[in-house]
Amino acid sequence: MPYNKIIIECLASAIGTMAFALLFSVPKKEYPYCGFIGLAGWLAYSLLKLCVPGPAGIFLAASTVVILSRIFAVRRKCPASIFMVPGLFPLVPGAGIYWAVYGLVSSDGAELANSGRGALSDAVAIVLGIVIVSELPQSLFSFIGKKHFFK
């Protein structure tokens, strides 16, 4: 994959993430952080899909988004969901869901099965990334967010 394509996709994901932050009434001063988290999640996904097969790359990218959201939540003194919800939108399997529904409406069982399976496995990977990272102790993120990385 050419590097310029990855850069354009990452910038588009940052802009899209900031647009979703606007939609969800995130405070304006948090838009750049939301954009950065969306960019970082998409960059992780773009690089991981080259070497990690299937939903594992989505899982690791979603984990990256949640980790960064929790770090910025400590640093910015606001809820992690402000960063997490918009930051995960670039990873949502929208095209897979669309084609699965299209297969359902057009009675194309093969399309429904293939697209639905892929979209469902990606969605489950995102949920597992959220759940597993959310179970890490808050003290870890407080330690990272306040003491070492953001002086």
Protein Blocks (a to p, Z undefined) as FASTA:
>chain_A
ZZklmmmmmmmmmmmmmmmmmmnopafklmmmmmmmmmmmmmmmmmmmmmpgcjllmmmm
mmmmmmmmmmmmmmnopafklmmmmmmmmmpcfklmmmmmmmmmnopaklmmmmmmmmmm
mmmmmmmmmmmmmmpcfklmmmmmmmmmmZZ
